[in-house]
Amino acid sequence: MSKITTQTPKKFIQRVLILVTIIACALMMWPILKELGYQSGDDTVAEKIYDWRDKLELEKLEKQNNLPKGLLSAVMHQESAGDPNATSHAGAKGLFQFMSPTARDLGLKDRTHPEHSAKAAAEYLDQLYNRYNKNLELTLAAYNWGLGNVDQYIKPKNKGSTYERFKLSKMPAETQNYIARIKKLRTTYYLR
């Protein structure tokens, strides 16, 4: 009976093969991670958001306002990356990036005050969510693009029109991306 012998690669070659395999797997996974909404720095921002979520009792605010679980955390993540002093080029401020007129309408005096800003965001999202018959896409579109723009956009052409007949693809690209990003981020905060 003959004996089969094989030669095993030297340790260096084994390590190179393992490294090449790891890199190949990472490259194959990257499109999947991008599709799931992962972006560079998301882990660091998520840790900040988890801290704020506990401090501000965001889950409790969501329940009180009948909002989908994880929505406030996702909006905060996208709007300010957890920075209460964040200011946009358009002048929006705080964790939830309120513009002055919206903050004034909600009775929010200091847009950078975390607790007051979180309560105002929960109240405002609740108003939008109810206004658009619990349609999350329209709610997020109004938060990002503006209430007036969304109302004009979905204005019924016929008496029988409903909100369900609108097409997201006709909204500005920024708003479409915003809606998709919040929906993806929400799953992160919903599951944990």
Helices and strands as residue ranges (DSSP letters): H 11-35, H 42-56, H 58-64, H 71-80, H 100-105, H 114-131, H 136-145, H 147-154, G 163-165, G 168-170, H 173-191
